[in-house]
Amino acid sequence: MIKLVEKYSDPSEQEWISLFYRILKSRVSDWYPRNTIRNRHRSWLRKMIDEKVVTNEGMDKLEIALEGLPARNT
């Protein structure tokens, strides 16, 4: 922001308005691709977390089932 003020401190009010809208448009158009990539990574991580939870639940059920079995005599 400081660079912006340093570089564009001389322009008139009308030029500031056009500059503001150009920066705003650039930020909005940059947001969409960035957000798409973030969501792609988030969905991949969410799948990994869900699989890990399912795996842990399965292991818990297995341990409970094994505890219910009678001890083995050898």
N, CA, C and O atoms as a Tripos MOL2 file, in Angstrom:
@<TRIPOS>MOLECULE
protein
  296   295    74     0     0
PROTEIN
NO_CHARGES

@<TRIPOS>ATOM
      1 N           0.8190   -1.1730    0.0000 N.3       1 MET1
      2 CA          0.0000    0.0000    0.0000 C.3       1 MET1
      3 C           0.8760    1.2550    0.0000 C.2       1 MET1
      4 O           0.5380    2.2560   -0.6310 O.2       1 MET1
      5 N           1.9920    1.1910    0.7060 N.am      2 ILE2
      6 CA          2.9010    2.3440    0.7440 C.3       2 ILE2
      7 C           3.4800    2.5910   -0.6400 C.2       2 ILE2
      8 O           3.5840    3.7370   -1.0780 O.2       2 ILE2
      9 N           3.8580    1.5130   -1.3340 N.am      3 LYS3
     10 CA          4.3710    1.6590   -2.7080 C.3       3 LYS3
     11 C           3.3170    2.2900   -3.6000 C.2       3 LYS3
     12 O           3.6360    3.1150   -4.4560 O.2       3 LYS3
     13 N           2.0730    1.9080   -3.4050 N.am      4 LEU4
     14 CA          0.9870    2.4690   -4.2010 C.3       4 LEU4
     15 C           0.8820    3.9760   -3.9810 C.2       4 LEU4
     16 O           0.7470    4.7400   -4.9370 O.2       4 LEU4
     17 N           0.9430    4.3920   -2.7470 N.am      5 VAL5
     18 CA          0.8650    5.8270   -2.4330 C.3       5 VAL5
     19 C           2.0880    6.5600   -2.9610 C.2       5 VAL5
     20 O           1.9720    7.6600   -3.5010 O.2       5 VAL5
     21 N           3.2600    5.9540   -2.8080 N.am      6 GLU6
     22 CA          4.4750    6.6010   -3.3080 C.3       6 GLU6
     23 C           4.4260    6.7740   -4.8260 C.2       6 GLU6
     24 O           4.8070    7.8180   -5.3570 O.2       6 GLU6
     25 N           3.9560    5.7480   -5.5050 N.am      7 LYS7
     26 CA          3.9770    5.7700   -6.9620 C.3       7 LYS7
     27 C           2.8620    6.6300   -7.5460 C.2       7 LYS7
     28 O           3.0430    7.2740   -8.5790 O.2       7 LYS7
     29 N           1.7090    6.6360   -6.8820 N.am      8 TYR8
     30 CA          0.5470    7.3290   -7.4390 C.3       8 TYR8
     31 C           0.0750    8.4850   -6.5720 C.2       8 TYR8
     32 O          -1.1290    8.7330   -6.4980 O.2       8 TYR8
     33 N           0.9600    9.1850   -5.9280 N.am      9 SER9
     34 CA          0.5440   10.2950   -5.0640 C.3       9 SER9
     35 C           0.1500   11.5480   -5.8570 C.2       9 SER9
     36 O          -0.5740   12.4000   -5.3420 O.2       9 SER9
     37 N           0.6080   11.6630   -7.0720 N.am     10 ASP10
     38 CA          0.3390   12.8630   -7.8710 C.3      10 ASP10
     39 C          -0.9560   12.8270   -8.6850 C.2      10 ASP10
     40 O          -1.4790   13.8990   -8.9870 O.2      10 ASP10
     41 N          -1.5040   11.6850   -9.0570 N.am     11 PRO11
     42 CA         -2.6730   11.6880   -9.9390 C.3      11 PRO11
     43 C          -3.8910   12.3850   -9.3330 C.2      11 PRO11
     44 O          -4.0190   12.5440   -8.1190 O.2      11 PRO11
     45 N          -4.7650   12.7850  -10.2300 N.am     12 SER12
     46 CA         -5.9800   13.4740   -9.8070 C.3      12 SER12
     47 C          -6.9790   12.4650   -9.2260 C.2      12 SER12
     48 O          -6.7640   11.2540   -9.2530 O.2      12 SER12
     49 N          -8.0600   13.0080   -8.7110 N.am     13 GLU13
     50 CA         -9.0840   12.1670   -8.0840 C.3      13 GLU13
     51 C          -9.6940   11.1870   -9.0910 C.2      13 GLU13
     52 O          -9.9730   10.0360   -8.7550 O.2      13 GLU13
     53 N          -9.8930   11.6430  -10.3000 N.am     14 GLN14
     54 CA        -10.4730   10.7790  -11.3360 C.3      14 GLN14
     55 C          -9.5380    9.6020  -11.6500 C.2      14 GLN14
     56 O         -10.0020    8.4820  -11.8610 O.2      14 GLN14
     57 N          -8.2640    9.8490  -11.6790 N.am     15 GLU15
     58 CA         -7.3040    8.7770  -11.9320 C.3      15 GLU15
     59 C          -7.2700    7.7940  -10.7590 C.2      15 GLU15
     60 O          -7.0920    6.5920  -10.9570 O.2      15 GLU15
     61 N          -7.4420    8.3140   -9.5290 N.am     16 TRP16
     62 CA         -7.4850    7.4300   -8.3600 C.3      16 TRP16
     63 C          -8.6860    6.4900   -8.4370 C.2      16 TRP16
     64 O          -8.5780    5.3140   -8.0880 O.2      16 TRP16
     65 N          -9.8120    6.9950   -8.8870 N.am     17 ILE17
     66 CA        -11.0230    6.1660   -8.9980 C.3      17 ILE17
     67 C         -10.7980    5.0380   -9.9900 C.2      17 ILE17
     68 O         -11.1220    3.8850   -9.7030 O.2      17 ILE17
     69 N         -10.2480    5.3550  -11.1500 N.am     18 SER18
     70 CA        -10.0000    4.3030  -12.1430 C.3      18 SER18
     71 C          -8.9540    3.3070  -11.6490 C.2      18 SER18
     72 O          -9.0640    2.1070  -11.9000 O.2      18 SER18
     73 N          -7.9450    3.8080  -10.9500 N.am     19 LEU19
     74 CA         -6.9230    2.9390  -10.3840 C.3      19 LEU19
     75 C          -7.5240    2.0110   -9.3280 C.2      19 LEU19
     76 O          -7.2210    0.8190   -9.2960 O.2      19 LEU19
     77 N          -8.3680    2.5610   -8.4740 N.am     20 PHE20
     78 CA         -9.0300    1.7510   -7.4520 C.3      20 PHE20
     79 C          -9.8220    0.6050   -8.0810 C.2      20 PHE20
     80 O          -9.7070   -0.5440   -7.6560 O.2      20 PHE20
     81 N         -10.6170    0.9210   -9.0840 N.am     21 TYR21
     82 CA        -11.4420   -0.1200   -9.7160 C.3      21 TYR21
     83 C         -10.6000   -1.1380  -10.4800 C.2      21 TYR21
     84 O         -10.9600   -2.3140  -10.5450 O.2      21 TYR21
     85 N          -9.5000   -0.7030  -11.0480 N.am     22 ARG22
     86 CA         -8.6060   -1.6350  -11.7260 C.3      22 ARG22
     87 C          -7.9770   -2.6040  -10.7180 C.2      22 ARG22
     88 O          -7.8900   -3.8030  -10.9850 O.2      22 ARG22
     89 N          -7.5400   -2.0900   -9.5620 N.am     23 ILE23
     90 CA         -6.9750   -2.9420   -8.5170 C.3      23 ILE23
     91 C          -8.0390   -3.8820   -7.9730 C.2      23 ILE23
     92 O          -7.7710   -5.0640   -7.7550 O.2      23 ILE23
     93 N          -9.2410   -3.3690   -7.7530 N.am     24 LEU24
     94 CA        -10.3350   -4.1980   -7.2500 C.3      24 LEU24
     95 C         -10.6610   -5.3250   -8.2230 C.2      24 LEU24
     96 O         -10.8290   -6.4720   -7.8090 O.2      24 LEU24
     97 N         -10.7510   -5.0110   -9.4970 N.am     25 LYS25
     98 CA        -11.0480   -6.0210  -10.5100 C.3      25 LYS25
     99 C          -9.9390   -7.0780  -10.5520 C.2      25 LYS25
    100 O         -10.2120   -8.2710  -10.6820 O.2      25 LYS25
    101 N          -8.7010   -6.6300  -10.4430 N.am     26 SER26
    102 CA         -7.5780   -7.5580  -10.4560 C.3      26 SER26
    103 C          -7.6290   -8.4920   -9.2550 C.2      26 SER26
    104 O          -7.4070   -9.6950   -9.3950 O.2      26 SER26
    105 N          -7.9160   -7.9540   -8.0870 N.am     27 ARG27
    106 CA         -7.9910   -8.7780   -6.8720 C.3      27 ARG27
    107 C          -9.1290   -9.8010   -6.9620 C.2      27 ARG27
    108 O          -8.9610  -10.9560   -6.5730 O.2      27 ARG27
    109 N         -10.2670   -9.3770   -7.4700 N.am     28 VAL28
    110 CA        -11.4060  -10.2900   -7.5900 C.3      28 VAL28
    111 C         -11.1030  -11.3840   -8.6060 C.2      28 VAL28
    112 O         -11.3840  -12.5570   -8.3580 O.2      28 VAL28
    113 N         -10.5380  -11.0130   -9.7350 N.am     29 SER29
    114 CA        -10.2430  -12.0280  -10.7560 C.3      29 SER29
    115 C          -9.1220  -12.9700  -10.3080 C.2      29 SER29
    116 O          -9.0890  -14.1230  -10.7360 O.2      29 SER29
    117 N          -8.2130  -12.5060   -9.4620 N.am     30 ASP30
    118 CA         -7.1700  -13.3760   -8.9120 C.3      30 ASP30
    119 C          -7.7260  -14.3130   -7.8450 C.2      30 ASP30
    120 O          -7.1950  -15.4030   -7.6330 O.2      30 ASP30
    121 N          -8.7910  -13.8890   -7.1760 N.am     31 TRP31
    122 CA         -9.3520  -14.6770   -6.0810 C.3      31 TRP31
    123 C          -9.9370  -15.9900   -6.5840 C.2      31 TRP31
    124 O          -9.7670  -17.0230   -5.9370 O.2      31 TRP31
    125 N         -10.6240  -15.9730   -7.7260 N.am     32 TYR32
    126 CA        -11.3040  -17.1730   -8.2100 C.3      32 TYR32
    127 C         -10.3490  -18.3300   -8.5080 C.2      32 TYR32
    128 O         -10.5950  -19.4320   -8.0170 O.2      32 TYR32
    129 N          -9.2810  -18.1500   -9.2770 N.am     33 PRO33
    130 CA         -8.3620  -19.2750   -9.4940 C.3      33 PRO33
    131 C          -7.6800  -19.7350   -8.2090 C.2      33 PRO33
    132 O          -7.4970  -20.9330   -7.9900 O.2      33 PRO33
    133 N          -7.3070  -18.7840   -7.3650 N.am     34 ARG34
    134 CA         -6.6540  -19.1310   -6.1070 C.3      34 ARG34
    135 C          -7.5950  -19.9530   -5.2240 C.2      34 ARG34
    136 O          -7.1760  -20.9340   -4.6080 O.2      34 ARG34
    137 N          -8.8520  -19.5530   -5.1660 N.am     35 ASN35
    138 CA         -9.8310  -20.2640   -4.3650 C.3      35 ASN35
    139 C         -10.0870  -21.6660   -4.9200 C.2      35 ASN35
    140 O         -10.2790  -22.6070   -4.1500 O.2      35 ASN35
    141 N         -10.0920  -21.8140   -6.2280 N.am     36 THR36
    142 CA        -10.2750  -23.1240   -6.8490 C.3      36 THR36
    143 C          -9.1510  -24.0670   -6.4570 C.2      36 THR36
    144 O          -9.3970  -25.2290   -6.1320 O.2      36 THR36
    145 N          -7.9340  -23.5810   -6.4840 N.am     37 ILE37
    146 CA         -6.7810  -24.4120   -6.1080 C.3      37 ILE37
    147 C          -6.8450  -24.7600   -4.6260 C.2      37 ILE37
    148 O          -6.5790  -25.9010   -4.2480 O.2      37 ILE37
    149 N          -7.1910  -23.7990   -3.7890 N.am     38 ARG38
    150 CA         -7.3060  -24.0800   -2.3520 C.3      38 ARG38
    151 C          -8.3610  -25.1520   -2.0860 C.2      38 ARG38
    152 O          -8.1350  -26.0680   -1.2960 O.2      38 ARG38
    153 N          -9.5000  -25.0360   -2.7400 N.am     39 ASN39
    154 CA        -10.5570  -26.0180   -2.5290 C.3      39 ASN39
    155 C         -10.1300  -27.3950   -3.0150 C.2      39 ASN39
    156 O         -10.5140  -28.4050   -2.4270 O.2      39 ASN39
    157 N          -9.3520  -27.4450   -4.0660 N.am     40 ARG40
    158 CA         -8.8560  -28.7220   -4.5700 C.3      40 ARG40
    159 C          -7.9870  -29.4040   -3.5160 C.2      40 ARG40
    160 O          -8.1150  -30.6050   -3.2830 O.2      40 ARG40
    161 N          -7.1090  -28.6400   -2.8850 N.am     41 HIS41
    162 CA         -6.2450  -29.1910   -1.8320 C.3      41 HIS41
    163 C          -7.0440  -29.5380   -0.5860 C.2      41 HIS41
    164 O          -6.7830  -30.5510    0.0630 O.2      41 HIS41
    165 N          -8.0120  -28.7010   -0.2540 N.am     42 ARG42
    166 CA         -8.8340  -28.9710    0.9330 C.3      42 ARG42
    167 C          -9.6340  -30.2500    0.7550 C.2      42 ARG42
    168 O          -9.7570  -31.0350    1.6960 O.2      42 ARG42
    169 N         -10.1780  -30.4740   -0.4310 N.am     43 SER43
    170 CA        -10.9620  -31.6900   -0.6490 C.3      43 SER43
    171 C         -10.0610  -32.9210   -0.5630 C.2      43 SER43
    172 O         -10.4830  -33.9620   -0.0590 O.2      43 SER43
    173 N          -8.8240  -32.8090   -1.0510 N.am     44 TRP44
    174 CA         -7.8870  -33.9290   -0.9690 C.3      44 TRP44
    175 C          -7.5550  -34.2210    0.4930 C.2      44 TRP44
    176 O          -7.5300  -35.3820    0.9030 O.2      44 TRP44
    177 N          -7.3010  -33.1800    1.2770 N.am     45 LEU45
    178 CA         -7.0040  -33.3730    2.6960 C.3      45 LEU45
    179 C          -8.2140  -33.9150    3.4500 C.2      45 LEU45
    180 O          -8.0710  -34.7600    4.3330 O.2      45 LEU45
    181 N          -9.4060  -33.4290    3.0990 N.am     46 ARG46
    182 CA        -10.6170  -33.8910    3.7550 C.3      46 ARG46
    183 C         -10.8230  -35.3810    3.5060 C.2      46 ARG46
    184 O         -11.2340  -36.1060    4.4120 O.2      46 ARG46
    185 N         -10.5420  -35.8440    2.2910 N.am     47 LYS47
    186 CA        -10.6580  -37.2660    1.9880 C.3      47 LYS47
    187 C          -9.6770  -38.0820    2.8200 C.2      47 LYS47
    188 O         -10.0220  -39.1520    3.3220 O.2      47 LYS47
    189 N          -8.4480  -37.5730    2.9670 N.am     48 MET48
    190 CA         -7.4510  -38.2880    3.7680 C.3      48 MET48
    191 C          -7.8880  -38.3690    5.2260 C.2      48 MET48
    192 O          -7.7420  -39.4130    5.8610 O.2      48 MET48
    193 N          -8.4170  -37.2850    5.7530 N.am     49 ILE49
    194 CA         -8.8550  -37.2700    7.1490 C.3      49 ILE49
    195 C         -10.0300  -38.2200    7.3380 C.2      49 ILE49
    196 O         -10.0760  -38.9650    8.3170 O.2      49 ILE49
    197 N         -10.9890  -38.1970    6.4000 N.am     50 ASP50
    198 CA        -12.1450  -39.0840    6.4910 C.3      50 ASP50
    199 C         -11.7200  -40.5440    6.4360 C.2      50 ASP50
    200 O         -12.2470  -41.3720    7.1790 O.2      50 ASP50
    201 N         -10.7680  -40.8680    5.5600 N.am     51 GLU51
    202 CA        -10.2890  -42.2460    5.4610 C.3      51 GLU51
    203 C          -9.6010  -42.6650    6.7540 C.2      51 GLU51
    204 O          -9.7440  -43.8020    7.2050 O.2      51 GLU51
    205 N          -8.8510  -41.7340    7.3480 N.am     52 LYS52
    206 CA         -8.1550  -42.0450    8.5880 C.3      52 LYS52
    207 C          -9.1610  -42.2930    9.7110 C.2      52 LYS52
    208 O          -8.9670  -43.2000   10.5200 O.2      52 LYS52
    209 N         -10.2200  -41.5070    9.7700 N.am     53 VAL53
    210 CA        -11.2500  -41.6890   10.7870 C.3      53 VAL53
    211 C         -11.9340  -43.0320   10.6040 C.2      53 VAL53
    212 O         -12.1640  -43.7560   11.5720 O.2      53 VAL53
    213 N         -12.2620  -43.3650    9.3560 N.am     54 VAL54
    214 CA        -12.8990  -44.6440    9.0800 C.3      54 VAL54
    215 C         -11.9720  -45.7820    9.4770 C.2      54 VAL54
    216 O         -12.4240  -46.7670   10.0600 O.2      54 VAL54
    217 N         -10.7010  -45.6680    9.1770 N.am     55 THR55
    218 CA         -9.7280  -46.6930    9.5230 C.3      55 THR55
    219 C          -9.6290  -46.8430   11.0400 C.2      55 THR55
    220 O          -9.5960  -47.9640   11.5470 O.2      55 THR55
    221 N          -9.5820  -45.7330   11.7670 N.am     56 ASN56
    222 CA         -9.5030  -45.7860   13.2220 C.3      56 ASN56
    223 C         -10.7550  -46.4050   13.8220 C.2      56 ASN56
    224 O         -10.6640  -47.1760   14.7770 O.2      56 ASN56
    225 N         -11.9240  -46.0780   13.2750 N.am     57 GLU57
    226 CA        -13.1590  -46.6670   13.7740 C.3      57 GLU57
    227 C         -13.1510  -48.1710   13.5410 C.2      57 GLU57
    228 O         -13.5820  -48.9340   14.4050 O.2      57 GLU57
    229 N         -12.6740  -48.5960   12.4040 N.am     58 GLY58
    230 CA        -12.5940  -50.0270   12.0980 C.3      58 GLY58
    231 C         -11.6590  -50.7480   13.0500 C.2      58 GLY58
    232 O         -11.9520  -51.8570   13.4960 O.2      58 GLY58
    233 N         -10.5300  -50.1190   13.3630 N.am     59 MET59
    234 CA         -9.5770  -50.7260   14.2970 C.3      59 MET59
    235 C         -10.1780  -50.8160   15.7050 C.2      59 MET59
    236 O          -9.9670  -51.8090   16.4020 O.2      59 MET59
    237 N         -10.9130  -49.8030   16.1240 N.am     60 ASP60
    238 CA        -11.5610  -49.8370   17.4360 C.3      60 ASP60
    239 C         -12.5670  -50.9800   17.5160 C.2      60 ASP60
    240 O         -12.6150  -51.7010   18.5130 O.2      60 ASP60
    241 N         -13.3640  -51.1450   16.4710 N.am     61 LYS61
    242 CA        -14.3470  -52.2340   16.4440 C.3      61 LYS61
    243 C         -13.6470  -53.5890   16.4700 C.2      61 LYS61
    244 O         -14.1090  -54.5160   17.1360 O.2      61 LYS61
    245 N         -12.5460  -53.7030   15.7550 N.am     62 LEU62
    246 CA        -11.7950  -54.9610   15.7270 C.3      62 LEU62
    247 C         -11.2370  -55.2900   17.1130 C.2      62 LEU62
    248 O         -11.3090  -56.4350   17.5580 O.2      62 LEU62
    249 N         -10.6840  -54.2870   17.7890 N.am     63 GLU63
    250 CA        -10.1430  -54.5110   19.1370 C.3      63 GLU63
    251 C         -11.2390  -54.9510   20.1060 C.2      63 GLU63
    252 O         -11.0160  -55.8430   20.9250 O.2      63 GLU63
    253 N         -12.4020  -54.3460   20.0230 N.am     64 ILE64
    254 CA        -13.5180  -54.7270   20.8930 C.3      64 ILE64
    255 C         -13.9370  -56.1660   20.6080 C.2      64 ILE64
    256 O         -14.1930  -56.9450   21.5260 O.2      64 ILE64
    257 N         -14.0030  -56.5040   19.3210 N.am     65 ALA65
    258 CA        -14.3920  -57.8690   18.9520 C.3      65 ALA65
    259 C         -13.3540  -58.8780   19.4380 C.2      65 ALA65
    260 O         -13.7200  -59.9580   19.9010 O.2      65 ALA65
    261 N         -12.0840  -58.5520   19.3420 N.am     66 LEU66
    262 CA        -11.0250  -59.4660   19.7950 C.3      66 LEU66
    263 C         -11.0510  -59.6430   21.3170 C.2      66 LEU66
    264 O         -10.7640  -60.7310   21.8150 O.2      66 LEU66
    265 N         -11.3890  -58.5880   22.0510 N.am     67 GLU67
    266 CA        -11.4760  -58.6940   23.5010 C.3      67 GLU67
    267 C         -12.6120  -59.6240   23.9230 C.2      67 GLU67
    268 O         -12.5490  -60.2490   24.9820 O.2      67 GLU67
    269 N         -13.6380  -59.7110   23.1000 N.am     68 GLY68
    270 CA        -14.7880  -60.5630   23.4170 C.3      68 GLY68
    271 C         -14.5240  -62.0450   23.1460 C.2      68 GLY68
    272 O         -15.3070  -62.8870   23.5860 O.2      68 GLY68
    273 N         -13.4670  -62.3840   22.4500 N.am     69 LEU69
    274 CA        -13.1570  -63.7710   22.1490 C.3      69 LEU69
    275 C         -12.5490  -64.4620   23.3920 C.2      69 LEU69
    276 O         -11.8900  -63.8110   24.2030 O.2      69 LEU69
    277 N         -12.7680  -65.7410   23.5280 N.am     70 PRO70
    278 CA        -12.1570  -66.4500   24.6670 C.3      70 PRO70
    279 C         -10.6540  -66.5650   24.4920 C.2      70 PRO70
    280 O         -10.1430  -66.5700   23.3720 O.2      70 PRO70
    281 N          -9.9440  -66.6590   25.6290 N.am     71 ALA71
    282 CA         -8.4970  -66.7930   25.5930 C.3      71 ALA71
    283 C          -8.1400  -68.1350   24.9840 C.2      71 ALA71
    284 O          -8.8780  -69.1070   25.1470 O.2      71 ALA71
    285 N          -7.0290  -68.1980   24.2930 N.am     72 ARG72
    286 CA         -6.6320  -69.4160   23.5920 C.3      72 ARG72
    287 C          -5.7040  -70.2330   24.4690 C.2      72 ARG72
    288 O          -4.7650  -69.6940   25.0550 O.2      72 ARG72
    289 N          -5.9610  -71.5420   24.5630 N.am     73 ASN73
    290 CA         -5.1000  -72.4520   25.3200 C.3      73 ASN73
    291 C          -4.1200  -73.1130   24.3780 C.2      73 ASN73
    292 O          -4.5190  -73.6520   23.3460 O.2      73 ASN73
    293 N          -2.8500  -73.0790   24.7160 N.am     74 THR74
    294 CA         -1.8520  -73.7450   23.8650 C.3      74 THR74
    295 C          -1.0970  -74.7720   24.6300 C.2      74 THR74
    296 O          -0.2180  -75.4310   24.0770 O.2      74 THR74
@<TRIPOS>BOND
     1     1     2 1
     2     2     3 1
     3     3     4 2
     4     3     5 am
     5     5     6 1
     6     6     7 1
     7     7     8 2
     8     7     9 am
     9     9    10 1
    10    10    11 1
    11    11    12 2
    12    11    13 am
    13    13    14 1
    14    14    15 1
    15    15    16 2
    16    15    17 am
    17    17    18 1
    18    18    19 1
    19    19    20 2
    20    19    21 am
    21    21    22 1
    22    22    23 1
    23    23    24 2
    24    23    25 am
    25    25    26 1
    26    26    27 1
    27    27    28 2
    28    27    29 am
    29    29    30 1
    30    30    31 1
    31    31    32 2
    32    31    33 am
    33    33    34 1
    34    34    35 1
    35    35    36 2
    36    35    37 am
    37    37    38 1
    38    38    39 1
    39    39    40 2
    40    39    41 am
    41    41    42 1
    42    42    43 1
    43    43    44 2
    44    43    45 am
    45    45    46 1
    46    46    47 1
    47    47    48 2
    48    47    49 am
    49    49    50 1
    50    50    51 1
    51    51    52 2
    52    51    53 am
    53    53    54 1
    54    54    55 1
    55    55    56 2
    56    55    57 am
    57    57    58 1
    58    58    59 1
    59    59    60 2
    60    59    61 am
    61    61    62 1
    62    62    63 1
    63    63    64 2
    64    63    65 am
    65    65    66 1
    66    66    67 1
    67    67    68 2
    68    67    69 am
    69    69    70 1
    70    70    71 1
    71    71    72 2
    72    71    73 am
    73    73    74 1
    74    74    75 1
    75    75    76 2
    76    75    77 am
    77    77    78 1
    78    78    79 1
    79    79    80 2
    80    79    81 am
    81    81    82 1
    82    82    83 1
    83    83    84 2
    84    83    85 am
    85    85    86 1
    86    86    87 1
    87    87    88 2
    88    87    89 am
    89    89    90 1
    90    90    91 1
    91    91    92 2
    92    91    93 am
    93    93    94 1
    94    94    95 1
    95    95    96 2
    96    95    97 am
    97    97    98 1
    98    98    99 1
    99    99   100 2
   100    99   101 am
   101   101   102 1
   102   102   103 1
   103   103   104 2
   104   103   105 am
   105   105   106 1
   106   106   107 1
   107   107   108 2
   108   107   109 am
   109   109   110 1
   110   110   111 1
   111   111   112 2
   112   111   113 am
   113   113   114 1
   114   114   115 1
   115   115   116 2
   116   115   117 am
   117   117   118 1
   118   118   119 1
   119   119   120 2
   120   119   121 am
   121   121   122 1
   122   122   123 1
   123   123   124 2
   124   123   125 am
   125   125   126 1
   126   126   127 1
   127   127   128 2
   128   127   129 am
   129   129   130 1
   130   130   131 1
   131   131   132 2
   132   131   133 am
   133   133   134 1
   134   134   135 1
   135   135   136 2
   136   135   137 am
   137   137   138 1
   138   138   139 1
   139   139   140 2
   140   139   141 am
   141   141   142 1
   142   142   143 1
   143   143   144 2
   144   143   145 am
   145   145   146 1
   146   146   147 1
   147   147   148 2
   148   147   149 am
   149   149   150 1
   150   150   151 1
   151   151   152 2
   152   151   153 am
   153   153   154 1
   154   154   155 1
   155   155   156 2
   156   155   157 am
   157   157   158 1
   158   158   159 1
   159   159   160 2
   160   159   161 am
   161   161   162 1
   162   162   163 1
   163   163   164 2
   164   163   165 am
   165   165   166 1
   166   166   167 1
   167   167   168 2
   168   167   169 am
   169   169   170 1
   170   170   171 1
   171   171   172 2
   172   171   173 am
   173   173   174 1
   174   174   175 1
   175   175   176 2
   176   175   177 am
   177   177   178 1
   178   178   179 1
   179   179   180 2
   180   179   181 am
   181   181   182 1
   182   182   183 1
   183   183   184 2
   184   183   185 am
   185   185   186 1
   186   186   187 1
   187   187   188 2
   188   187   189 am
   189   189   190 1
   190   190   191 1
   191   191   192 2
   192   191   193 am
   193   193   194 1
   194   194   195 1
   195   195   196 2
   196   195   197 am
   197   197   198 1
   198   198   199 1
   199   199   200 2
   200   199   201 am
   201   201   202 1
   202   202   203 1
   203   203   204 2
   204   203   205 am
   205   205   206 1
   206   206   207 1
   207   207   208 2
   208   207   209 am
   209   209   210 1
   210   210   211 1
   211   211   212 2
   212   211   213 am
   213   213   214 1
   214   214   215 1
   215   215   216 2
   216   215   217 am
   217   217   218 1
   218   218   219 1
   219   219   220 2
   220   219   221 am
   221   221   222 1
   222   222   223 1
   223   223   224 2
   224   223   225 am
   225   225   226 1
   226   226   227 1
   227   227   228 2
   228   227   229 am
   229   229   230 1
   230   230   231 1
   231   231   232 2
   232   231   233 am
   233   233   234 1
   234   234   235 1
   235   235   236 2
   236   235   237 am
   237   237   238 1
   238   238   239 1
   239   239   240 2
   240   239   241 am
   241   241   242 1
   242   242   243 1
   243   243   244 2
   244   243   245 am
   245   245   246 1
   246   246   247 1
   247   247   248 2
   248   247   249 am
   249   249   250 1
   250   250   251 1
   251   251   252 2
   252   251   253 am
   253   253   254 1
   254   254   255 1
   255   255   256 2
   256   255   257 am
   257   257   258 1
   258   258   259 1
   259   259   260 2
   260   259   261 am
   261   261   262 1
   262   262   263 1
   263   263   264 2
   264   263   265 am
   265   265   266 1
   266   266   267 1
   267   267   268 2
   268   267   269 am
   269   269   270 1
   270   270   271 1
   271   271   272 2
   272   271   273 am
   273   273   274 1
   274   274   275 1
   275   275   276 2
   276   275   277 am
   277   277   278 1
   278   278   279 1
   279   279   280 2
   280   279   281 am
   281   281   282 1
   282   282   283 1
   283   283   284 2
   284   283   285 am
   285   285   286 1
   286   286   287 1
   287   287   288 2
   288   287   289 am
   289   289   290 1
   290   290   291 1
   291   291   292 2
   292   291   293 am
   293   293   294 1
   294   294   295 1
   295   295   296 2
@<TRIPOS>SUBSTRUCTURE
     1 MET1         2 RESIDUE 1 A MET
     2 ILE2         6 RESIDUE 1 A ILE
     3 LYS3        10 RESIDUE 1 A LYS
     4 LEU4        14 RESIDUE 1 A LEU
     5 VAL5        18 RESIDUE 1 A VAL
     6 GLU6        22 RESIDUE 1 A GLU
     7 LYS7        26 RESIDUE 1 A LYS
     8 TYR8        30 RESIDUE 1 A TYR
     9 SER9        34 RESIDUE 1 A SER
    10 ASP10       38 RESIDUE 1 A ASP
    11 PRO11       42 RESIDUE 1 A PRO
    12 SER12       46 RESIDUE 1 A SER
    13 GLU13       50 RESIDUE 1 A GLU
    14 GLN14       54 RESIDUE 1 A GLN
    15 GLU15       58 RESIDUE 1 A GLU
    16 TRP16       62 RESIDUE 1 A TRP
    17 ILE17       66 RESIDUE 1 A ILE
    18 SER18       70 RESIDUE 1 A SER
    19 LEU19       74 RESIDUE 1 A LEU
    20 PHE20       78 RESIDUE 1 A PHE
    21 TYR21       82 RESIDUE 1 A TYR
    22 ARG22       86 RESIDUE 1 A ARG
    23 ILE23       90 RESIDUE 1 A ILE
    24 LEU24       94 RESIDUE 1 A LEU
    25 LYS25       98 RESIDUE 1 A LYS
    26 SER26      102 RESIDUE 1 A SER
    27 ARG27      106 RESIDUE 1 A ARG
    28 VAL28      110 RESIDUE 1 A VAL
    29 SER29      114 RESIDUE 1 A SER
    30 ASP30      118 RESIDUE 1 A ASP
    31 TRP31      122 RESIDUE 1 A TRP
    32 TYR32      126 RESIDUE 1 A TYR
    33 PRO33      130 RESIDUE 1 A PRO
    34 ARG34      134 RESIDUE 1 A ARG
    35 ASN35      138 RESIDUE 1 A ASN
    36 THR36      142 RESIDUE 1 A THR
    37 ILE37      146 RESIDUE 1 A ILE
    38 ARG38      150 RESIDUE 1 A ARG
    39 ASN39      154 RESIDUE 1 A ASN
    40 ARG40      158 RESIDUE 1 A ARG
    41 HIS41      162 RESIDUE 1 A HIS
    42 ARG42      166 RESIDUE 1 A ARG
    43 SER43      170 RESIDUE 1 A SER
    44 TRP44      174 RESIDUE 1 A TRP
    45 LEU45      178 RESIDUE 1 A LEU
    46 ARG46      182 RESIDUE 1 A ARG
    47 LYS47      186 RESIDUE 1 A LYS
    48 MET48      190 RESIDUE 1 A MET
    49 ILE49      194 RESIDUE 1 A ILE
    50 ASP50      198 RESIDUE 1 A ASP
    51 GLU51      202 RESIDUE 1 A GLU
    52 LYS52      206 RESIDUE 1 A LYS
    53 VAL53      210 RESIDUE 1 A VAL
    54 VAL54      214 RESIDUE 1 A VAL
    55 THR55      218 RESIDUE 1 A THR
    56 ASN56      222 RESIDUE 1 A ASN
    57 GLU57      226 RESIDUE 1 A GLU
    58 GLY58      230 RESIDUE 1 A GLY
    59 MET59      234 RESIDUE 1 A MET
    60 ASP60      238 RESIDUE 1 A ASP
    61 LYS61      242 RESIDUE 1 A LYS
    62 LEU62      246 RESIDUE 1 A LEU
    63 GLU63      250 RESIDUE 1 A GLU
    64 ILE64      254 RESIDUE 1 A ILE
    65 ALA65      258 RESIDUE 1 A ALA
    66 LEU66      262 RESIDUE 1 A LEU
    67 GLU67      266 RESIDUE 1 A GLU
    68 GLY68      270 RESIDUE 1 A GLY
    69 LEU69      274 RESIDUE 1 A LEU
    70 PRO70      278 RESIDUE 1 A PRO
    71 ALA71      282 RESIDUE 1 A ALA
    72 ARG72      286 RESIDUE 1 A ARG
    73 ASN73      290 RESIDUE 1 A ASN
    74 THR74      294 RESIDUE 1 A THR
